[in-house]
């Protein structure tokens, strides 16, 4: 067991406190990592590998407990259930920089679990969990090319800040998470308010400087504990089978990779045919031949080796010849086509974006403020008015498999597209709609998340959402062998699978709105990252130009089936009056007009209906109910009922007062019915509002100009 110690690391003037050996003693390694009052327990546990596994079975889970913020979960069970979306995104945030740092030959089961035990609303727990994952893996002495650490970088005014608070993130123009290893930057995740490329590059560099300090601190702690990193030596592999397969397939695979006219399905068929040929050759060998014996001992060895050789040949072709499998140059974008208004106007906006074989259809739905997503997690934000969901069914890659609820990948891609578009959405005061975009991946051959960004921009404009600027995106790739580096623009599926980097960059013609970089190698220099970001810009501009050919600005009219929203502001003290006892009044207005009414705590009332006239009718009722009256106000009203001592007149929706018989005329009236009848239109003046809130009206003393103004107001 590791001895119990406490350490403190200073990061930009704020202490990160570590408690090691105190909690979870049966885990392989555990650390309680804390900043201010946010505390995250991170554990790493390793188990012996299972038979037949040919990949690293790493599981990373981030768990939120609402007690961390002093809250009890909602729902019938009153306990946490399925992880909220942001918890899933944090699991991915931990996994992405961690996974590449385990040796490629490792096959042991590894599980990292991060649990937020306490939350200070000033300190986000996610970057603490990433750094804590590295410490726990080191403590567990799992083979690891670490240490690894992460920091968040914010931008307030012209100043970068490390690990900003929730409030500073909200107010700033940048929310950037940088993770790094001793070899360089290994992961980037960012949302930005249309920042220039150079600002982003400087922010990543600024963050990595602090990451290096955190890495050194971890090394010092391990040295103090006497924990030596385990030797990372790959097991000896008999190269007999690899040499045999390489000799048989190198030439035909090279021929397939240089047939640039082949589409992806055709190329896959050709490569599968080469694989079947070598499998047949092995099957024809004598039973005691070393090659056949090696293949029999591990049924997956032939497929794994063939894939590895194909990868080497493709990478070599790019490095030495500068040509990709589809014949494109390294900085060339695939053919693009765009179409808007693809679906009938029952959906409020739609678009189809196609780049090569990747095809994404995005659909927009406009909703009322009451349809905003309630966020039941530890994040301070309670509602989300823009939702972006991503679906990728199996037919999109020509496969058949069971359909399940969205996985981590789908949630992550949807969140990235959402982050890319949030900076250009209209302010809530100008466009009070809740917006949902769903991106359906109909065909996938790489860069579907950036296809979702492009398709969704088009569909938002088709729906008439007044976005500030259109957003486009491109995915950049990397091939790195020693000092040789090639950056690829607009990577397709095989280049993503066989390459070393997937770097997604989205933004407008002004600047970047979202970044996401994942590595398959142990780190990348700032110089290469800067080259990738800068190389993405002309690609984004090219794609944006193609998009604008389809639609160059948001439509001026909404779909006839989209709700029409009218917004008014009332005195918060009158909210109860509009709602009524048990919601009776507001339900009555809805039944009378067919409009839906949402009321916020600050008195903002949003009225929605597909028929604009019904929305106006409901607005008139609410305005009438909440209008503050003053003695002397003149209105046009209608007599609703008569009693012996006077007549009741409705002069505003929901507002009724009484004219006493003595106020009906400037002479003595013997009988109310002699002057007015039910349904008569009358000009009245507010005489007084008594201490019980009753409104007394009069027909006396009304100047002709006041009467004319009241009629004009009523007719409008």
C-alpha positions as CSV (number, residue, x, y, z in Angstrom):
1,X,0.0,0.0,0.0
2,X,1.1,3.6,-0.7
3,X,1.8,5.6,2.4
4,X,-0.7,8.3,3.3
5,X,0.6,11.7,2.2
6,X,-0.7,15.2,1.4
7,X,0.9,17.4,-1.2
8,X,0.1,20.8,-2.6
9,X,0.9,22.1,-6.2
10,X,0.7,25.8,-7.0
11,X,-0.9,26.5,-10.3
12,X,-1.1,30.2,-11.3
13,X,-1.6,31.3,-7.7
14,X,-4.1,28.6,-6.8
15,X,-3.2,25.5,-4.9
16,X,-4.1,22.0,-6.1
17,X,-4.1,19.7,-3.0
18,X,-3.5,16.0,-3.3
19,X,-4.3,13.3,-0.7
20,X,-2.7,10.0,-1.6
21,X,-3.2,6.7,0.3
22,X,-6.2,8.0,2.3
23,X,-9.2,6.7,0.2
24,X,-9.9,3.6,-1.8
25,X,-7.0,1.5,-0.6
26,X,-7.9,-1.6,-2.7
27,X,-7.8,0.3,-5.9
28,X,-4.6,0.0,-7.8
29,X,-4.0,3.7,-7.3
30,X,-6.1,6.5,-5.9
31,X,-5.9,10.2,-5.3
32,X,-8.2,12.9,-3.9
33,X,-7.5,16.0,-6.0
34,X,-8.9,19.2,-4.7
35,X,-8.9,22.9,-5.6
36,X,-10.8,25.4,-3.4
37,X,-13.8,23.3,-2.4
38,X,-14.0,21.1,-5.5
39,X,-12.8,17.6,-4.7
40,X,-12.6,14.7,-7.1
41,X,-11.6,11.1,-6.2
42,X,-9.8,9.4,-9.1
43,X,-8.9,5.7,-9.0
44,X,-7.1,3.4,-11.5
45,X,-7.3,-0.4,-11.3
46,X,-5.7,-3.0,-13.5
47,X,-6.8,-6.6,-14.0
48,X,-5.2,-9.5,-16.0
49,X,-5.9,-9.5,-19.7
50,X,-8.6,-11.7,-21.1
51,X,-8.0,-14.4,-23.7
52,X,-8.4,-13.3,-27.3
53,X,-8.4,-9.6,-26.7
54,X,-6.6,-7.7,-29.5
55,X,-7.1,-4.2,-28.2
56,X,-6.6,-2.1,-25.0
57,X,-9.8,-2.7,-22.9
58,X,-9.7,0.7,-21.2
59,X,-12.8,2.0,-19.4
60,X,-13.0,5.6,-18.2
61,X,-16.0,6.7,-16.1
62,X,-16.8,10.1,-14.6
63,X,-19.4,10.0,-11.9
64,X,-21.4,13.0,-10.6
65,X,-23.1,12.9,-7.2
66,X,-25.5,15.7,-6.6
67,X,-24.7,15.7,-2.9
68,X,-21.4,17.3,-4.1
69,X,-23.5,20.5,-4.5
70,X,-25.8,19.9,-1.6
71,X,-28.7,18.8,-3.8
72,X,-31.1,15.8,-3.8
73,X,-31.8,14.2,-7.3
74,X,-35.2,14.7,-8.8
75,X,-37.5,12.0,-10.0
76,X,-39.4,9.3,-8.2
77,X,-36.3,7.3,-7.1
78,X,-34.4,10.4,-5.7
79,X,-31.1,8.9,-6.7
80,X,-28.7,9.3,-9.6
81,X,-29.5,7.3,-12.7
82,X,-28.2,7.5,-16.3
83,X,-25.2,9.9,-16.5
84,X,-26.2,13.4,-17.7
85,X,-24.8,14.5,-21.0
86,X,-22.1,16.7,-19.5
87,X,-20.9,13.8,-17.3
88,X,-20.5,11.7,-20.4
89,X,-18.5,14.5,-22.1
90,X,-16.2,14.6,-19.1
91,X,-15.6,10.9,-19.3
92,X,-14.5,11.4,-22.9
93,X,-12.3,14.4,-21.8
94,X,-10.4,12.1,-19.4
95,X,-10.2,9.2,-21.8
96,X,-8.9,11.1,-24.9
97,X,-5.5,12.2,-23.5
98,X,-5.1,9.1,-21.4
99,X,-5.6,6.3,-24.0
100,X,-2.7,7.2,-26.4
101,X,-0.2,7.0,-23.5
102,X,-0.7,3.3,-22.8
103,X,1.6,1.1,-24.8
104,X,0.0,-0.3,-28.0
105,X,0.7,-3.9,-26.9
106,X,-1.0,-3.6,-23.5
107,X,-4.0,-5.9,-23.3
108,X,-4.8,-5.8,-19.6
109,X,-8.2,-4.6,-18.4
110,X,-7.8,-1.0,-17.0
111,X,-10.5,1.1,-15.4
112,X,-10.3,4.7,-14.3
113,X,-13.1,6.1,-12.3
114,X,-13.4,9.8,-11.3
115,X,-16.1,10.8,-8.8
116,X,-16.8,14.4,-7.9
117,X,-17.4,14.4,-4.1
118,X,-17.6,18.1,-3.6
119,X,-18.3,21.0,-5.9
120,X,-17.3,24.6,-5.5
121,X,-19.2,26.5,-8.2
122,X,-16.0,28.6,-8.8
123,X,-13.9,25.5,-9.8
124,X,-14.9,23.1,-12.6
125,X,-14.0,19.5,-11.7
126,X,-13.2,18.2,-15.2
127,X,-9.5,19.3,-15.6
128,X,-8.8,18.1,-12.0
129,X,-10.2,14.7,-13.0
130,X,-7.9,14.5,-16.0
131,X,-4.7,15.3,-14.0
132,X,-6.0,13.0,-11.2
133,X,-6.3,10.2,-13.7
134,X,-2.6,10.4,-14.6
135,X,-1.6,10.4,-10.9
136,X,-3.8,7.4,-10.1
137,X,-2.3,5.4,-13.1
138,X,1.2,6.2,-12.0
139,X,0.3,5.1,-8.4
140,X,-1.1,1.9,-9.8
141,X,2.2,1.3,-11.7
142,X,0.5,0.6,-15.0
143,X,2.8,0.9,-18.1
144,X,2.2,4.4,-19.1
145,X,4.1,7.1,-21.2
146,X,3.2,9.7,-18.7
147,X,2.8,11.7,-16.6
148,X,0.0,13.6,-18.2
149,X,-1.9,16.7,-17.0
150,X,-4.6,19.2,-18.2
151,X,-5.4,22.8,-17.6
152,X,-8.2,25.1,-18.8
153,X,-7.3,28.4,-20.4
154,X,-9.8,31.4,-20.5
155,X,-9.6,34.8,-22.1
156,X,-10.9,37.8,-20.3
157,X,-10.2,41.0,-22.3
158,X,-6.7,40.6,-23.6
159,X,-5.4,38.3,-20.8
160,X,-5.2,34.5,-20.7
161,X,-6.0,33.0,-17.4
162,X,-5.4,29.5,-16.1
163,X,-8.3,27.4,-14.7
164,X,-10.9,30.1,-14.8
165,X,-14.1,29.9,-12.7
166,X,-17.5,29.0,-14.1
167,X,-18.4,32.7,-14.1
168,X,-15.1,33.7,-15.9
169,X,-15.7,31.0,-18.5
170,X,-19.2,32.4,-19.1
171,X,-18.0,36.0,-19.5
172,X,-14.8,35.2,-21.5
173,X,-14.2,34.7,-25.2
174,X,-12.4,31.3,-24.8
175,X,-12.9,28.0,-23.0
176,X,-9.9,25.9,-23.9
177,X,-8.7,22.6,-22.3
178,X,-5.1,21.6,-23.0
179,X,-3.8,18.2,-22.0
180,X,-0.2,17.3,-22.5
181,X,2.5,14.7,-21.9
182,X,6.3,15.0,-21.8
183,X,6.3,14.6,-25.6
184,X,4.0,17.6,-26.2
185,X,0.3,18.5,-26.5
186,X,-1.9,15.4,-26.7
187,X,-5.5,16.8,-26.6
188,X,-7.2,20.1,-27.1
189,X,-10.9,20.9,-26.6
190,X,-12.1,24.4,-27.1
191,X,-15.0,26.7,-27.7
192,X,-14.2,30.3,-28.8
193,X,-16.0,33.5,-29.7
194,X,-14.7,33.7,-33.3
195,X,-11.1,34.2,-32.2
196,X,-8.3,34.5,-34.8
197,X,-6.0,31.4,-35.3
198,X,-3.0,33.1,-33.7
199,X,-4.9,33.8,-30.5
200,X,-5.8,30.1,-30.3
201,X,-2.2,29.0,-30.9
202,X,-1.0,31.3,-28.2
203,X,-3.6,30.0,-25.8
204,X,-2.6,26.4,-26.4
205,X,1.1,27.3,-25.9
206,X,0.2,29.3,-22.7
207,X,-1.7,26.3,-21.3
208,X,1.0,23.7,-22.2
209,X,3.6,25.7,-20.2
210,X,1.5,25.1,-17.1
211,X,0.9,21.5,-18.1
212,X,4.7,20.9,-18.1
213,X,4.9,22.2,-14.5
214,X,2.2,19.8,-13.4
215,X,4.0,16.9,-15.2
216,X,7.2,17.7,-13.3
217,X,5.3,17.9,-10.0
218,X,3.9,14.4,-10.6
219,X,7.4,13.1,-11.2
220,X,8.6,14.7,-7.9
221,X,5.8,13.1,-6.0
222,X,6.4,9.7,-7.4
223,X,10.1,10.0,-6.6
224,X,9.3,11.0,-3.0
225,X,7.1,8.0,-2.7
226,X,9.8,5.8,-4.1
227,X,7.6,4.6,-7.0
228,X,9.5,3.9,-10.1
229,X,7.7,3.8,-13.4
230,X,7.4,0.2,-14.7
231,X,9.6,-0.8,-17.6
232,X,7.8,-0.3,-20.9
233,X,9.2,-3.0,-23.1
234,X,6.9,-4.7,-25.7
235,X,6.8,-8.5,-25.6
236,X,8.9,-10.3,-28.1
237,X,6.9,-11.1,-31.3
238,X,7.8,-13.8,-33.8
239,X,8.0,-12.0,-37.1
240,X,7.6,-15.1,-39.2
241,X,4.0,-14.5,-39.9
242,X,4.4,-10.8,-40.5
243,X,7.3,-11.3,-43.0
244,X,5.2,-13.9,-44.9
245,X,2.2,-11.6,-45.2
246,X,4.3,-8.6,-46.0
247,X,6.0,-10.4,-48.9
248,X,2.6,-11.6,-50.2
249,X,0.6,-8.4,-50.0
250,X,2.9,-5.4,-50.3
251,X,2.7,-5.2,-54.1
252,X,-1.0,-5.8,-54.5
253,X,-2.0,-3.5,-51.6
254,X,0.2,-0.8,-53.1
255,X,-1.5,-1.3,-56.5
256,X,-4.9,-0.9,-54.8
257,X,-3.8,2.3,-52.9
258,X,-2.6,3.9,-56.1
259,X,-5.8,3.3,-58.0
260,X,-7.2,6.7,-57.2
261,X,-10.4,6.3,-59.2
262,X,-11.7,3.7,-56.7
263,X,-14.4,4.8,-54.4
264,X,-14.3,3.7,-50.8
265,X,-16.6,0.6,-51.2
266,X,-14.7,-0.5,-54.2
267,X,-11.3,0.0,-52.5
268,X,-12.5,-2.0,-49.5
269,X,-13.6,-4.8,-51.7
270,X,-10.2,-4.9,-53.4
271,X,-8.3,-4.8,-50.1
272,X,-10.5,-7.6,-48.7
273,X,-9.8,-9.7,-51.8
274,X,-6.0,-9.3,-51.2
275,X,-6.5,-10.4,-47.6
276,X,-8.5,-13.5,-48.7
277,X,-5.7,-14.4,-51.1
278,X,-3.1,-14.4,-48.3
279,X,-5.4,-16.4,-46.0
280,X,-5.8,-19.0,-48.8
281,X,-2.0,-19.1,-49.2
282,X,-1.5,-19.8,-45.5
283,X,-4.2,-22.5,-45.5
284,X,-2.3,-24.3,-48.3
285,X,0.9,-24.5,-46.3
286,X,1.8,-27.7,-44.5
287,X,0.3,-28.1,-41.0
288,X,3.7,-27.9,-39.3
289,X,4.8,-24.8,-41.3
290,X,5.7,-22.0,-38.8
291,X,3.6,-19.5,-40.6
292,X,0.5,-21.7,-40.5
293,X,1.2,-22.6,-36.8
294,X,1.4,-18.9,-35.9
295,X,-1.8,-18.2,-37.7
296,X,-3.6,-21.1,-36.0
297,X,-2.4,-20.1,-32.5
298,X,-4.0,-16.6,-32.9
299,X,-7.0,-16.5,-35.2
300,X,-6.9,-12.7,-35.3
301,X,-3.2,-12.5,-36.1
302,X,-3.6,-12.5,-39.9
303,X,-6.2,-9.7,-39.9
304,X,-4.3,-7.6,-37.4
305,X,-1.0,-8.0,-39.3
306,X,-2.6,-7.3,-42.7
307,X,-4.2,-4.1,-41.3
308,X,-0.8,-3.1,-39.9
309,X,1.0,-3.6,-43.3
310,X,-1.8,-1.7,-45.1
311,X,-1.4,1.2,-42.6
312,X,2.4,1.3,-43.2
313,X,2.0,1.3,-47.0
314,X,-0.6,4.1,-47.0
315,X,1.5,6.2,-44.6
316,X,4.6,5.6,-46.7
317,X,2.8,6.7,-49.9
318,X,1.8,10.0,-48.2
319,X,5.2,10.7,-46.7
320,X,7.3,9.8,-49.8
321,X,4.9,10.8,-52.6
322,X,2.6,13.3,-51.1
323,X,-0.4,11.5,-52.6
324,X,-3.4,10.2,-50.7
325,X,-5.5,7.1,-51.4
326,X,-8.1,9.1,-53.4
327,X,-5.4,11.0,-55.4
328,X,-5.9,14.3,-53.6
329,X,-3.1,16.6,-52.6
330,X,-2.3,16.9,-48.9
331,X,-4.2,20.2,-48.6
332,X,-7.1,19.4,-51.0
333,X,-10.7,19.2,-49.9
334,X,-13.1,16.6,-51.3
335,X,-15.9,17.6,-53.7
336,X,-18.7,19.4,-51.8
337,X,-22.4,19.8,-52.6
338,X,-25.1,21.6,-50.4
339,X,-28.9,21.7,-50.6
340,X,-31.4,23.5,-48.4
341,X,-35.1,23.1,-47.9
342,X,-34.8,19.4,-48.6
343,X,-37.8,18.4,-46.4
344,X,-41.3,19.8,-46.4
345,X,-41.9,22.9,-44.2
346,X,-43.5,20.7,-41.5
347,X,-39.9,20.6,-40.3
348,X,-38.9,24.2,-39.6
349,X,-35.6,24.0,-41.5
350,X,-33.5,21.4,-43.3
351,X,-30.3,21.0,-45.3
352,X,-28.1,18.3,-46.8
353,X,-24.3,18.7,-46.7
354,X,-22.2,16.3,-48.7
355,X,-18.4,16.1,-48.8
356,X,-17.0,13.2,-50.7
357,X,-18.9,10.1,-49.5
358,X,-19.8,11.7,-46.2
359,X,-23.4,12.9,-46.2
360,X,-25.2,14.7,-43.3
361,X,-28.8,15.9,-43.2
362,X,-29.5,18.4,-40.5
363,X,-33.0,19.4,-39.3
364,X,-34.1,22.4,-37.2
365,X,-37.0,22.6,-34.8
366,X,-38.0,25.8,-33.2
367,X,-39.7,25.6,-29.8
368,X,-41.0,27.8,-27.0
369,X,-39.0,28.9,-24.0
370,X,-40.8,26.3,-21.9
371,X,-39.1,23.6,-24.0
372,X,-35.6,24.5,-23.0
373,X,-33.6,21.5,-21.6
374,X,-33.5,21.2,-17.9
375,X,-29.9,20.3,-16.8
376,X,-29.9,18.0,-13.8
377,X,-26.2,17.9,-13.2
378,X,-23.5,19.7,-11.2
379,X,-23.0,22.5,-13.7
380,X,-24.4,25.9,-12.6
381,X,-26.4,26.4,-15.8
382,X,-29.9,25.1,-15.2
383,X,-31.3,25.3,-18.8
384,X,-30.1,25.0,-22.3
385,X,-31.9,26.8,-25.1
386,X,-29.8,25.3,-28.0
387,X,-29.5,21.6,-28.4
388,X,-27.6,19.8,-31.1
389,X,-28.0,16.0,-31.4
390,X,-26.0,13.7,-33.7
391,X,-27.1,10.3,-34.9
392,X,-25.1,7.8,-36.9
393,X,-27.0,4.7,-37.8
394,X,-25.2,1.5,-39.0
395,X,-26.4,1.8,-42.6
396,X,-24.2,5.0,-42.9
397,X,-21.2,2.7,-43.1
398,X,-22.9,-0.2,-44.8
399,X,-23.2,-2.3,-41.7
400,X,-26.0,-4.1,-39.9
401,X,-26.2,-4.0,-36.1
402,X,-28.7,-3.4,-33.3
403,X,-29.9,0.2,-32.9
404,X,-29.2,1.5,-29.4
405,X,-29.5,4.8,-27.5
406,X,-26.8,7.4,-28.3
407,X,-23.3,6.3,-27.2
408,X,-20.4,8.5,-26.0
409,X,-19.3,9.1,-29.6
410,X,-22.7,10.4,-30.7
411,X,-23.0,12.6,-27.6
412,X,-19.5,14.0,-28.1
413,X,-20.0,14.8,-31.8
414,X,-23.3,16.5,-31.1
415,X,-21.7,18.6,-28.3
416,X,-18.8,19.6,-30.6
417,X,-21.2,20.8,-33.3
418,X,-23.3,22.6,-30.6
419,X,-20.3,24.4,-29.3
420,X,-19.3,25.5,-32.8
421,X,-22.6,27.2,-33.4
422,X,-23.4,28.7,-30.0
423,X,-21.2,31.8,-30.6
424,X,-23.2,32.9,-33.7
425,X,-26.7,32.3,-32.4
426,X,-28.9,35.4,-31.9
427,X,-29.4,36.7,-28.4
428,X,-32.4,35.4,-26.5
429,X,-33.9,38.9,-26.3
430,X,-33.9,39.1,-30.1
431,X,-34.9,35.5,-30.9
432,X,-36.5,33.9,-27.9
433,X,-37.0,30.5,-29.5
434,X,-35.5,27.3,-28.1
435,X,-33.6,25.6,-31.0
436,X,-33.0,22.0,-31.6
437,X,-30.9,20.7,-34.5
438,X,-30.6,17.0,-35.3
439,X,-27.8,15.9,-37.6
440,X,-28.5,12.5,-39.3
441,X,-25.4,11.0,-40.7
442,X,-26.7,9.2,-43.8
443,X,-23.2,8.2,-45.2
444,X,-19.9,8.3,-43.3
445,X,-16.4,8.4,-44.7
446,X,-14.7,10.7,-42.2
447,X,-15.3,14.1,-40.7
448,X,-19.0,13.6,-40.0
449,X,-18.8,16.0,-37.0
450,X,-17.6,18.8,-39.2
451,X,-20.2,17.8,-41.8
452,X,-22.8,18.3,-39.0
453,X,-21.5,21.8,-38.3
454,X,-21.8,22.7,-42.0
455,X,-25.2,21.0,-42.5
456,X,-26.6,22.6,-39.3
457,X,-25.4,26.1,-40.3
458,X,-27.3,25.6,-43.6
459,X,-30.4,24.3,-41.9
460,X,-30.5,27.1,-39.3
461,X,-30.4,29.7,-42.1
462,X,-33.1,27.7,-44.0
463,X,-35.2,27.9,-40.8
464,X,-34.8,31.7,-40.7
465,X,-32.7,31.7,-37.5
466,X,-30.8,35.0,-37.8
467,X,-27.3,33.7,-37.0
468,X,-24.5,36.3,-36.9
469,X,-22.3,34.4,-39.4
470,X,-22.3,31.0,-41.1
471,X,-19.9,28.4,-39.6
472,X,-17.9,25.8,-41.5
473,X,-15.6,23.1,-40.3
474,X,-12.8,20.8,-41.5
475,X,-11.0,17.9,-40.0
476,X,-7.2,17.8,-40.2
477,X,-5.1,14.7,-40.0
478,X,-1.4,13.8,-39.5
479,X,1.1,11.2,-40.5
480,X,4.3,11.3,-38.4
481,X,7.3,9.0,-38.8
482,X,10.3,10.2,-36.8
483,X,11.0,13.7,-37.9
484,X,8.9,13.4,-41.0
485,X,5.5,15.1,-40.6
486,X,2.6,15.5,-43.1
487,X,-0.6,17.4,-42.3
488,X,-3.7,16.3,-44.2
489,X,-6.7,18.5,-44.9
490,X,-10.2,17.1,-44.8
491,X,-9.4,13.5,-43.8
492,X,-11.5,10.6,-44.9
493,X,-12.2,7.4,-42.9
494,X,-9.1,5.4,-43.8
495,X,-6.8,8.4,-43.1
496,X,-8.5,8.9,-39.7
497,X,-8.2,5.2,-38.9
498,X,-4.6,4.8,-40.0
499,X,-3.3,8.3,-39.2
500,X,-2.0,9.8,-36.0
501,X,-4.3,12.8,-35.4
502,X,-7.9,13.9,-35.7
503,X,-8.0,17.7,-35.4
504,X,-11.4,19.3,-36.0
505,X,-11.5,23.1,-36.6
506,X,-14.8,25.0,-36.9
507,X,-15.3,28.7,-37.3
508,X,-16.5,31.7,-39.3
509,X,-14.6,33.9,-41.7
510,X,-13.7,36.0,-38.7
511,X,-12.3,33.3,-36.5
512,X,-12.5,30.0,-34.7
513,X,-15.6,28.9,-32.7
514,X,-14.6,25.3,-31.8
515,X,-11.6,23.0,-31.7
516,X,-11.1,19.3,-30.9
517,X,-7.8,17.5,-31.2
518,X,-7.2,13.9,-30.4
519,X,-3.9,12.0,-30.9
520,X,-2.8,8.4,-31.3
521,X,0.8,9.2,-30.6
522,X,2.2,10.5,-27.3
523,X,2.4,14.2,-28.0
524,X,2.8,16.9,-30.7
525,X,4.9,20.0,-30.8
526,X,3.4,23.4,-30.8
527,X,4.9,24.1,-34.3
528,X,3.0,21.2,-35.8
529,X,-0.2,22.2,-34.0
530,X,0.2,25.8,-35.3
531,X,0.7,24.5,-38.9
532,X,-2.5,22.3,-38.6
533,X,-4.6,25.2,-37.3
534,X,-3.4,27.6,-40.0
535,X,-3.7,25.0,-42.8
536,X,-7.4,24.5,-41.7
537,X,-8.3,28.1,-42.5
538,X,-8.2,28.0,-46.3
539,X,-10.1,24.7,-46.2
540,X,-12.8,26.2,-44.0
541,X,-13.1,29.2,-46.3
542,X,-13.4,27.0,-49.4
543,X,-16.1,25.0,-47.7
544,X,-17.9,28.1,-46.6
545,X,-17.9,29.5,-50.1
546,X,-19.6,26.3,-51.3
547,X,-22.2,26.6,-48.5
548,X,-23.0,30.2,-49.4
549,X,-23.7,29.2,-53.0
550,X,-26.7,27.2,-51.6
551,X,-27.9,29.9,-49.2
552,X,-26.1,33.2,-48.4
553,X,-28.2,34.5,-45.6
554,X,-31.0,33.4,-43.2
555,X,-34.5,33.4,-44.7
556,X,-36.7,36.3,-43.7
557,X,-39.7,34.2,-43.0
558,X,-40.1,31.2,-40.6
559,X,-41.8,28.0,-41.6
560,X,-45.6,28.5,-41.5
561,X,-45.7,25.6,-39.1
562,X,-43.2,27.2,-36.7
563,X,-44.7,28.7,-33.6
564,X,-45.0,32.5,-33.5
565,X,-43.7,34.1,-30.4
566,X,-44.7,37.3,-28.8
567,X,-42.8,38.5,-25.7
568,X,-44.0,41.1,-23.1
569,X,-42.7,42.1,-19.7
570,X,-45.0,42.3,-16.7
571,X,-44.5,43.2,-13.1
572,X,-43.2,40.1,-11.3
573,X,-45.7,40.7,-8.6
574,X,-48.5,40.1,-11.1
575,X,-47.3,36.7,-12.1
576,X,-49.6,35.1,-9.6
577,X,-52.6,37.0,-11.1
578,X,-51.9,35.7,-14.6
579,X,-51.4,32.1,-13.4
580,X,-54.4,32.2,-11.1
581,X,-55.2,29.7,-8.3
582,X,-53.9,26.3,-9.3
583,X,-53.1,27.6,-12.8
584,X,-56.8,28.2,-13.5
585,X,-56.4,31.6,-15.2
586,X,-53.5,30.8,-17.5
587,X,-55.2,27.5,-18.5
588,X,-58.4,29.5,-19.3
589,X,-56.4,31.9,-21.6
590,X,-54.9,28.9,-23.4
591,X,-58.3,27.2,-23.9
592,X,-59.8,30.5,-25.1
593,X,-57.0,31.4,-27.6
594,X,-55.2,28.2,-28.3
595,X,-51.9,29.9,-27.5
596,X,-49.2,28.6,-25.1
597,X,-47.9,30.9,-22.4
598,X,-44.6,30.7,-20.6
599,X,-43.8,33.0,-17.7
600,X,-40.3,33.4,-16.2
601,X,-39.5,34.6,-12.7
602,X,-38.4,38.1,-13.9
603,X,-41.8,38.7,-15.4
604,X,-41.0,37.8,-19.0
605,X,-44.0,36.4,-20.7
606,X,-43.6,34.5,-23.9
607,X,-46.8,33.7,-25.9
608,X,-46.6,31.2,-28.7
609,X,-49.1,29.9,-31.3
610,X,-48.8,28.8,-34.9
611,X,-51.5,31.3,-35.7
612,X,-50.1,34.8,-35.1
613,X,-53.6,36.2,-34.5
614,X,-54.2,33.8,-31.6
615,X,-50.9,34.8,-30.1
616,X,-51.9,38.5,-30.3
617,X,-55.2,37.7,-28.7
618,X,-53.5,36.0,-25.8
619,X,-51.1,38.9,-25.5
620,X,-54.0,41.3,-25.3
621,X,-55.5,39.4,-22.5
622,X,-52.3,39.2,-20.4
623,X,-51.6,42.9,-21.1
624,X,-55.0,43.9,-20.0
625,X,-54.9,41.8,-16.8
626,X,-51.5,43.2,-15.8
627,X,-51.9,46.8,-17.0
628,X,-51.6,49.3,-14.1
629,X,-54.6,51.6,-14.1
630,X,-54.7,55.2,-13.1
631,X,-57.7,57.5,-12.4
632,X,-58.5,59.5,-15.5
633,X,-57.6,56.8,-18.1
634,X,-60.1,56.6,-20.9
635,X,-61.0,53.3,-22.7
636,X,-63.5,51.8,-25.1
637,X,-65.4,49.0,-23.3
638,X,-68.4,46.7,-23.7
639,X,-71.2,46.2,-21.3
640,X,-71.1,42.7,-19.9
641,X,-73.9,42.7,-17.3
642,X,-76.4,45.0,-15.7
643,X,-77.6,45.3,-12.1
644,X,-80.1,47.7,-10.6
645,X,-77.4,50.2,-9.4
646,X,-75.2,50.2,-12.4
647,X,-73.5,48.4,-15.4
648,X,-70.4,46.3,-15.5
649,X,-68.0,47.1,-18.5
650,X,-65.0,45.0,-19.7
651,X,-62.7,47.7,-21.1
652,X,-59.5,45.6,-21.2
653,X,-59.1,41.8,-21.6
654,X,-59.6,40.5,-18.1
655,X,-60.3,44.0,-16.7
656,X,-63.9,44.9,-15.6
657,X,-65.3,47.8,-13.7
658,X,-68.7,49.2,-12.8
659,X,-70.4,52.4,-13.8
660,X,-72.7,53.5,-11.0
661,X,-76.2,54.6,-12.2
662,X,-75.3,58.1,-11.1
663,X,-72.3,58.1,-13.5
664,X,-74.2,57.0,-16.6
665,X,-75.3,60.4,-17.7
666,X,-75.2,64.1,-16.6
667,X,-78.9,63.9,-15.8
668,X,-80.9,61.7,-13.4
669,X,-81.3,58.2,-14.8
670,X,-84.3,56.3,-13.6
671,X,-83.3,52.8,-14.9
672,X,-80.0,51.5,-16.0
673,X,-81.5,49.8,-19.0
674,X,-82.8,53.2,-20.3
675,X,-79.1,54.1,-21.0
676,X,-77.2,50.9,-21.9
677,X,-77.8,47.3,-22.9
678,X,-75.6,44.3,-22.6
679,X,-73.2,44.3,-25.5
680,X,-73.2,48.0,-26.0
681,X,-69.9,49.7,-26.8
682,X,-69.3,52.6,-24.4
683,X,-66.5,55.2,-23.8
684,X,-65.6,55.2,-20.1
685,X,-63.1,56.8,-17.8
686,X,-61.5,55.3,-14.7
687,X,-62.9,57.3,-11.8
688,X,-61.2,55.6,-8.9
689,X,-59.7,52.3,-7.7
690,X,-60.8,51.6,-4.2
691,X,-58.8,50.1,-1.4
692,X,-60.2,46.6,-2.3
693,X,-59.0,46.9,-5.9
694,X,-62.5,47.5,-7.3
695,X,-62.6,49.7,-10.4
696,X,-65.2,52.4,-10.5
697,X,-65.9,53.9,-13.9
698,X,-67.8,56.9,-15.3
699,X,-69.2,58.3,-18.6
700,X,-69.0,61.9,-17.4
701,X,-66.3,64.5,-18.0
702,X,-64.7,62.8,-21.0
703,X,-63.2,65.2,-23.5
704,X,-63.9,64.5,-27.2
705,X,-60.1,64.3,-27.9
706,X,-59.8,61.6,-25.1
707,X,-62.7,59.6,-26.6
708,X,-61.1,59.8,-30.1
709,X,-57.8,58.6,-28.7
710,X,-59.5,55.7,-26.9
711,X,-61.2,54.6,-30.1
712,X,-58.0,54.7,-32.1
713,X,-56.2,52.6,-29.4
714,X,-59.0,50.1,-29.4
715,X,-59.0,49.7,-33.2
716,X,-55.3,49.2,-33.3
